């Protein structure tokens, strides 16, 4: 298994398709590669090619999807960049909530960027062909960033619970050091889950025909290509890893909002209710959008996963949700609106 894991890491640095992988993820894999003493040389597995059918079975829908995906991608880039810019420039937004929101914005941009370029290419009508290296690199990148978002949403729920349940002690509880530690743990948790899942998949041969009715190399679709020998054991191990990365943060989020609910129930002023709703409402919306689609995709048995239906669900949480997040967090947020107005006024001054 160790040798196969080494092969996977070598794959990730020998194909041109890896240009869609965020540099931080590539650097992480390169460090592991060097630690294992493996050089990224070509081997027999590099000849394997995967056919990604994308939405070629919906030819009339492809132009609409191309426009939608491109629009969502531009919204993701501009919306999250604007959010990060405001949080950095405006001292009033130098709070734990906006610190974590900046990390969420960076995760969303990287997550979408690992998916959208090949998706746009396939939506122009051709079947996308990826070598094994490109497919595994895309899987590594999307898994790492998606898993980081799972953990980060749980961290943000803890932050919101601390703000509502202990407002007087919030400043001391959410210290800068703790915030940096939790943000770092989110990124490391995503990278660790990605390394574990891709190593397990690399340990299994994938049988021909290597054809995916999907637009990305997504884990459930790839697992359906795994050859039968030892397949069930590998699936159980990978399913356990997916359960940990999805259900543990879900449990943290649920416990956090139970605490918030109890605190809100004890409030006697309507202003307190409204403040709690504005504090937690946007985050809860983002959690429902992301976890709903991700849970459907990753917490069902491999044999029952339908690629034709699954690619539309994946399109939602990889492309649409990252574009909606900046709107969700800013439309009803007076602090962000005020920061935007102050920035525009400062730019308009001579």
C-alpha positions as CSV (number, residue, x, y, z in Angstrom):
1,X,0.0,0.0,0.0
2,X,2.9,2.4,0.8
3,X,4.3,1.9,-2.7
4,X,1.0,2.6,-4.3
5,X,0.6,5.8,-2.2
6,X,4.1,6.8,-3.4
7,X,3.0,6.1,-7.0
8,X,0.0,8.4,-6.6
9,X,2.1,11.2,-5.2
10,X,4.5,10.8,-8.2
11,X,1.5,11.0,-10.6
12,X,0.4,14.4,-9.2
13,X,3.5,16.1,-10.6
14,X,4.0,14.6,-14.1
15,X,1.0,15.8,-16.1
16,X,-0.1,19.2,-17.5
17,X,-3.6,18.7,-16.0
18,X,-2.2,19.5,-12.6
19,X,-2.2,23.2,-13.4
20,X,-5.8,23.4,-12.0
21,X,-4.6,22.2,-8.6
22,X,-4.0,25.0,-6.1
23,X,-0.3,25.5,-5.4
24,X,-0.6,24.9,-1.7
25,X,-2.0,21.4,-2.3
26,X,0.7,20.7,-4.8
27,X,3.3,21.8,-2.4
28,X,1.8,19.6,0.3
29,X,2.0,16.5,-2.0
30,X,5.5,17.5,-3.0
31,X,6.7,17.6,0.6
32,X,5.2,14.1,1.2
33,X,6.8,12.9,-2.0
34,X,10.2,14.1,-0.9
35,X,9.8,12.5,2.6
36,X,8.9,9.2,1.0
37,X,12.0,9.5,-1.2
38,X,10.1,9.2,-4.4
39,X,10.9,11.2,-7.6
40,X,8.0,12.0,-9.9
41,X,9.1,9.8,-12.8
42,X,6.7,8.2,-15.3
43,X,5.5,4.7,-14.8
44,X,3.1,2.2,-16.3
45,X,0.1,3.8,-14.6
46,X,0.6,7.1,-16.4
47,X,-0.7,5.5,-19.6
48,X,-4.2,5.1,-18.1
49,X,-6.7,7.6,-19.3
50,X,-10.1,8.4,-18.0
51,X,-13.0,9.6,-20.1
52,X,-15.2,12.1,-18.4
53,X,-18.5,12.3,-20.3
54,X,-19.6,15.4,-18.4
55,X,-23.0,16.6,-19.7
56,X,-22.6,15.2,-23.3
57,X,-25.8,13.3,-22.7
58,X,-27.6,16.7,-22.4
59,X,-26.4,18.5,-25.5
60,X,-29.2,21.0,-25.5
61,X,-28.4,21.9,-21.9
62,X,-24.6,22.4,-22.4
63,X,-24.7,26.0,-23.6
64,X,-27.0,27.0,-20.6
65,X,-24.7,25.2,-18.2
66,X,-21.6,26.8,-19.7
67,X,-23.1,30.3,-19.2
68,X,-24.3,29.3,-15.6
69,X,-20.9,27.8,-14.6
70,X,-19.0,30.8,-16.0
71,X,-21.3,33.2,-14.2
72,X,-21.0,31.4,-10.9
73,X,-17.2,31.2,-11.2
74,X,-16.9,34.9,-11.9
75,X,-19.3,35.6,-8.9
76,X,-17.2,33.3,-6.7
77,X,-14.0,35.1,-7.6
78,X,-15.3,38.6,-7.4
79,X,-17.6,38.1,-4.4
80,X,-15.0,36.3,-2.3
81,X,-12.2,38.6,-3.3
82,X,-14.3,41.6,-2.3
83,X,-15.2,40.0,1.0
84,X,-11.5,39.4,1.8
85,X,-10.5,42.9,0.7
86,X,-13.2,44.5,3.0
87,X,-12.2,42.3,5.9
88,X,-8.5,43.2,5.6
89,X,-9.0,47.0,5.0
90,X,-11.7,47.8,7.5
91,X,-10.7,47.7,11.2
92,X,-14.3,47.2,12.2
93,X,-14.2,43.8,10.5
94,X,-11.1,42.6,12.4
95,X,-13.1,40.1,14.4
96,X,-13.0,36.3,14.7
97,X,-16.2,36.0,12.6
98,X,-14.7,37.8,9.6
99,X,-11.3,36.1,10.1
100,X,-13.0,32.7,9.6
101,X,-15.1,34.1,6.8
102,X,-11.9,35.1,5.0
103,X,-10.6,31.5,5.2
104,X,-14.0,30.2,4.0
105,X,-13.7,32.6,1.0
106,X,-10.2,31.3,0.2
107,X,-11.4,27.7,0.4
108,X,-14.3,28.4,-1.9
109,X,-12.1,30.0,-4.5
110,X,-9.7,27.1,-4.5
111,X,-12.4,24.5,-4.4
112,X,-14.2,26.0,-7.4
113,X,-10.9,26.6,-9.3
114,X,-10.0,22.9,-9.0
115,X,-13.3,22.0,-10.8
116,X,-14.4,24.8,-13.1
117,X,-11.6,25.0,-15.8
118,X,-12.0,21.3,-17.0
119,X,-15.7,21.6,-16.6
120,X,-15.9,24.6,-18.9
121,X,-13.7,22.7,-21.4
122,X,-16.1,19.7,-21.4
123,X,-19.2,21.9,-21.7
124,X,-18.0,23.0,-25.1
125,X,-19.1,19.7,-26.5
126,X,-16.2,17.3,-26.3
127,X,-15.6,14.4,-24.0
128,X,-12.8,15.2,-21.5
129,X,-9.8,12.9,-21.4
130,X,-7.6,12.9,-18.3
131,X,-4.5,10.8,-17.6
132,X,-4.5,9.0,-14.3
133,X,-2.2,11.7,-12.9
134,X,-4.6,14.5,-13.8
135,X,-7.6,12.6,-12.4
136,X,-5.8,11.8,-9.1
137,X,-4.5,15.4,-8.8
138,X,-8.0,16.8,-9.3
139,X,-9.4,14.3,-6.7
140,X,-6.6,15.3,-4.2
141,X,-7.3,19.0,-4.6
142,X,-11.1,18.9,-4.5
143,X,-11.1,16.5,-1.5
144,X,-8.6,18.6,0.5
145,X,-10.5,21.8,-0.1
146,X,-14.0,20.3,0.4
147,X,-12.9,18.6,3.6
148,X,-11.3,21.8,4.8
149,X,-14.7,23.6,4.3
150,X,-16.5,20.9,6.3
151,X,-14.2,21.5,9.3
152,X,-14.2,25.3,8.8
153,X,-18.0,25.4,8.9
154,X,-17.9,23.6,12.2
155,X,-15.3,26.0,13.6
156,X,-17.5,28.9,12.5
157,X,-20.5,27.3,14.3
158,X,-18.4,27.2,17.5
159,X,-17.5,30.8,17.1
160,X,-21.2,31.8,16.7
161,X,-22.2,29.8,19.7
162,X,-19.5,31.5,21.8
163,X,-20.7,34.9,20.6
164,X,-24.3,34.3,21.5
165,X,-23.9,32.2,24.6
166,X,-21.0,34.1,26.2
167,X,-21.1,37.6,24.8
168,X,-19.3,39.1,27.8
169,X,-16.4,36.6,27.7
170,X,-16.4,36.3,23.9
171,X,-13.4,38.6,23.4
172,X,-11.2,36.5,25.8
173,X,-12.5,33.2,24.5
174,X,-11.9,33.9,20.8
175,X,-8.3,35.0,21.2
176,X,-6.2,35.6,18.0
177,X,-4.0,32.6,18.8
178,X,-7.0,30.3,19.2
179,X,-8.5,31.6,15.9
180,X,-5.3,31.0,14.0
181,X,-5.0,27.5,15.6
182,X,-8.6,26.6,14.6
183,X,-8.2,27.9,11.1
184,X,-4.9,26.0,10.7
185,X,-6.6,22.8,12.0
186,X,-9.3,23.2,9.3
187,X,-6.7,23.3,6.5
188,X,-4.7,20.4,8.0
189,X,-7.8,18.3,8.6
190,X,-8.8,18.7,4.9
191,X,-5.3,17.8,3.8
192,X,-5.1,14.8,6.1
193,X,-8.5,13.5,4.9
194,X,-7.4,14.0,1.2
195,X,-4.1,12.2,1.8
196,X,-5.9,9.2,3.5
197,X,-8.6,8.9,0.8
198,X,-6.3,9.2,-2.2
199,X,-3.8,6.8,-0.7
200,X,-6.5,4.2,-0.2
201,X,-7.8,4.7,-3.8
202,X,-4.2,4.6,-5.2
203,X,-3.8,1.2,-3.5
204,X,-6.6,-0.2,-5.7
205,X,-6.4,-0.9,-9.4
206,X,-9.2,0.7,-11.5
207,X,-10.7,-1.6,-14.1
208,X,-11.5,-0.7,-17.7
209,X,-13.5,0.8,-19.2
210,X,-12.4,3.9,-17.3
211,X,-15.4,5.9,-18.3
212,X,-17.1,8.3,-15.8
213,X,-20.6,9.8,-16.4
214,X,-19.4,12.8,-14.5
215,X,-17.5,16.1,-15.1
216,X,-14.9,15.6,-12.4
217,X,-12.9,12.7,-10.9
218,X,-15.2,12.4,-7.9
219,X,-14.5,9.7,-5.3
220,X,-17.9,7.8,-5.4
221,X,-17.6,7.6,-9.2
222,X,-14.0,6.4,-9.1
223,X,-14.9,3.8,-6.5
224,X,-17.3,2.2,-9.0
225,X,-14.3,1.5,-11.2
226,X,-12.4,-0.3,-8.5
227,X,-11.7,-4.0,-9.4
228,X,-13.4,-6.5,-7.3
229,X,-10.4,-8.0,-5.5
230,X,-10.4,-6.5,-2.0
231,X,-12.8,-3.9,-3.1
232,X,-15.2,-4.2,-0.1
233,X,-12.4,-3.7,2.4
234,X,-11.2,-0.6,0.7
235,X,-14.7,0.8,0.4
236,X,-15.3,0.3,4.1
237,X,-12.1,2.1,5.0
238,X,-12.8,5.0,2.7
239,X,-16.5,5.2,3.9
240,X,-15.2,5.4,7.5
241,X,-13.0,8.3,6.6
242,X,-15.9,10.1,4.9
243,X,-18.1,9.5,7.9
244,X,-15.5,11.1,10.1
245,X,-15.0,14.2,8.0
246,X,-18.7,14.8,7.5
247,X,-20.5,13.6,10.6
248,X,-18.0,14.8,13.3
249,X,-18.2,18.4,12.1
250,X,-22.0,18.0,11.7
251,X,-22.2,16.9,15.3
252,X,-20.2,20.0,16.4
253,X,-22.5,22.2,14.3
254,X,-25.6,20.6,15.8
255,X,-24.3,20.9,19.4
256,X,-23.4,24.5,18.8
257,X,-26.8,25.4,17.5
258,X,-28.5,23.6,20.3
259,X,-26.6,25.8,22.7
260,X,-27.5,28.8,20.6
261,X,-31.2,27.8,20.7
262,X,-31.2,27.5,24.5
263,X,-29.5,30.9,24.9
264,X,-32.0,32.5,22.5
265,X,-34.9,30.9,24.3
266,X,-33.8,32.5,27.5
267,X,-33.7,36.0,26.0
268,X,-36.5,38.3,26.9
269,X,-35.8,41.1,24.4
270,X,-36.8,41.1,20.8
271,X,-33.6,42.9,19.9
272,X,-31.6,39.9,21.3
273,X,-33.6,37.5,19.2
274,X,-33.0,39.6,16.1
275,X,-29.3,39.9,16.8
276,X,-28.9,36.2,17.3
277,X,-30.8,35.5,14.1
278,X,-28.6,37.8,12.1
279,X,-25.5,36.3,13.7
280,X,-26.4,32.7,13.0
281,X,-28.9,32.8,10.1
282,X,-26.4,33.3,7.3
283,X,-24.1,30.6,8.6
284,X,-26.9,28.1,9.1
285,X,-28.0,28.7,5.5
286,X,-24.5,28.0,4.2
287,X,-24.2,24.9,6.3
288,X,-27.5,23.5,4.9
289,X,-26.6,24.2,1.3
290,X,-23.1,22.6,1.6
291,X,-23.8,19.7,3.9
292,X,-27.1,18.7,2.3
293,X,-25.5,18.0,-1.1
294,X,-22.2,16.7,0.2
295,X,-23.9,14.3,2.5
296,X,-26.0,12.9,-0.3
297,X,-22.9,12.4,-2.5
298,X,-20.5,10.9,0.0
299,X,-22.6,9.0,2.6
300,X,-24.4,6.6,0.3
301,X,-23.1,3.1,-0.6
302,X,-21.0,3.0,-3.7
303,X,-23.2,0.4,-5.5
304,X,-26.2,2.7,-5.1
305,X,-24.5,5.9,-6.3
306,X,-26.0,7.2,-9.6
307,X,-23.4,9.1,-11.6
308,X,-26.0,10.7,-13.9
309,X,-27.9,12.2,-10.9
310,X,-24.8,12.7,-8.8
311,X,-23.1,15.0,-11.3
312,X,-26.0,17.5,-11.0
313,X,-25.7,17.4,-7.2
314,X,-22.0,17.8,-7.4
315,X,-22.5,20.8,-9.8
316,X,-24.5,22.5,-7.0
317,X,-22.0,22.1,-4.1
318,X,-18.8,22.7,-6.2
319,X,-20.0,25.6,-8.4
320,X,-23.3,27.1,-7.2
321,X,-22.8,27.1,-3.4
322,X,-19.4,28.9,-3.5
323,X,-21.0,31.6,-5.6
324,X,-23.9,32.0,-3.2
325,X,-21.8,32.1,0.0
326,X,-20.6,35.8,-0.4
327,X,-24.2,36.8,-1.1
328,X,-25.5,34.8,1.9
329,X,-23.0,36.4,4.3
330,X,-23.4,40.0,3.0
331,X,-26.9,40.7,1.8
332,X,-28.3,41.1,5.4
333,X,-25.1,42.1,7.0
334,X,-25.0,45.8,8.0
335,X,-21.3,45.6,9.0
336,X,-20.2,44.4,5.5
337,X,-22.5,46.9,3.8
338,X,-21.1,49.7,5.9
339,X,-17.5,48.6,5.2
340,X,-18.3,48.6,1.5
341,X,-19.7,52.1,1.6
342,X,-16.7,53.4,3.5
343,X,-14.4,51.8,1.0
344,X,-16.3,53.4,-1.9
345,X,-16.2,56.8,-0.3
346,X,-12.5,56.6,0.4
347,X,-11.9,55.7,-3.3
348,X,-14.0,58.6,-4.4
349,X,-12.1,61.1,-2.5
350,X,-9.5,63.2,-4.4
